[in-house]
Amino acid sequence: MSRYKNKISQKAVALKYDNDQIAPIIVASGMGHLAEKIVEVASANNVPVYEDTSLATVLSRLELGTEVPEELYKAIVDIYVYFLKFSPLNSRSTSEVNTPKGE
């Protein structure tokens, strides 16, 4: 039964940022099956996926179209830095993605 609980409690949030925006906005958010679909669509479109359960939990509580709050800018910058270094040919394992350097 615990494997089903893990699937149900999964969360995913998709962000979009354009240069004319002050902060990224939430364009998709979901739990369980919807979270799996969000990740599936991202992967199918060669969009790298960054896993951070705590951040996904906080962001999933916000409404679609909402800008990321200023308090979370540092976490979002860390993700963008990861994306800048991301190479599909040299992707890192999930454990490396989840653990910020220096911890």
N, C-alpha and C positions, 0 to 999 in steps of 0.2 A: 504493500500500500504506500510506502514512503516514496517509491519512484513516481507515483502519480501525484503526490503532494508536491514534489519538486517541480514537476511540469506545470502544475497549476499556479505555483507561486513565482514562476519566471516572469520577469518584466523586461520590456524593451521600449526604448524611446529613440525616435529619429529626430535629429536637429538639422536645420537649414540655416545657412548664413550667406548673405550677399554683402558686398562691400558697402552698399548704401544703408545697411542696418547698423544699429548700435550694438545689438547682441543677437546671438543665434535664437531662432524661434523653434518651438516644438511643433513638428509637422505630423508626427504619428506617435502613438503611445498605446500600450496594451499589456495584458497579462495572459499567461497560459498560452492557448492556441494562437491568439492574436500576436503575442510576443514572438512566438516561433515564426509566424508568417512575416513579421517585420524583418527579422533576421534573414529569413529565406529570400525575401525580395532584395534586400541589400546585397547579399552574397551573389545572387543571380545577376545583379547589375554591377558587379565588381566594386562595390562600396565596402571598404574595410569596416569590420565590426570591432568595436572596443568594448570589453566587458568590465563593468563596474557596477555591481549589484546595489551598493549604497546610493550611488549617484542616480541610477535608474529608478530606485524607489522614490527618491526626493522629486525627480523630474516628472515621474508618472502621476504625481498628485496635482500637477499644474494642468491647466486647460490647454487644449490645442490652440496654436496661434499665439501663445504667451511667450514673451521674451525670457530667456534664462536670467534669473535674478543675479544681481551684482555679486552677491555672496558666493556664487558658484563659478565666477569667472576663472578663478585659478584652476579649478578642476577641468573646465572646458579648454583652457589654454593647454593643459597637459595632454589632453586628447588630440588637439590640433597639432601639437609638436609630434606626437606619436604618428599621426597621419602624414606629416611632412617627411618622416623617416620611413614610412611604410613602403614596402616593395612586395607586390604579390609573389614574385619569384623567390623572395627571401623572407617569407612571413615568419613571425615568432610564434612560439607556443602560447596557449592560453595562460599558463602560469606566469610567463614573462610579461604578458600584457596586463595582467591583474596586479602585478607588483611594481610600484614605482621604484626607480633606481634609488639606491641608498637606504632602502628599508630591508 
